[in-house]
């Protein structure tokens, strides 16, 4: 029979696994702007990135676009901004599994409208059709910057 510490550890591990499975299922159901694999392949094929560029996914969700770009373009810094705790957990777990010691791939838990995006070369946006007015204004501001490319779905 396990002692109290072993039992508590088993319960904690079971709770973590269960919460991860539940958040994974919820994120698949509730994700508003989910980039599908076919769309991701098209995006990656059409991206023109060169070494030293910085690619940012604004609202990266589970990070699939960030990780896809990082796998295809080895000399590009890839950053994803996300504020949803569920999506952050999934993206950070994926980063640990796919890019465990890489500094060029980052998932940042921050509101991108308050971030310094001055050194970004390419933005990716997949916000769906129901975009708040403040984000529409933010997106227009991105397009006015010279030498900045915005890729949208």
C-alpha positions, 0 to 999 in steps of 0.5 A: 500500500502506497504511503501518503506522499506517493498517493498524493503524487499519484493524485496530482499527476492524475489531476494534471493529465486529466486537466490537460486532456480536458483543456485540449478537447475544449481548445479544439471545440472553442478555438475561433480562428483555428488554422487548418493543416491545408491552410498552414501548408499553403501559408508556409509555401507562400511565405518569403522569409530570409535569414534574420527575419522575425515572424510573429503570430498575433494570437498564436493559439496552440502555436501550430503556425509558429512551429511550422514556420520554425521548422521550415525556416531554420534562421528565422526568429518565431514568436507567438503571442497568446493570452488564453491560459488554455492555449498557452498551456498547449503551446508551451507544452508543444514548444517543450516537445518540439523546440526544447532548447531553442531561443529562436522560438518563443511563446509569449503570454502577453497582450500583443497590443501592448508589446514592442513589435518594432523589430518584426518583419512578418505578422500572421493574423487569423482572428476570424470574421468577428474582429473587435474595432480596436483590433481592426485599428491595430491591424491597419496600423501594422499595414502602414509600417514600411517593410512589414508584411502582414499575412492574413487568413 
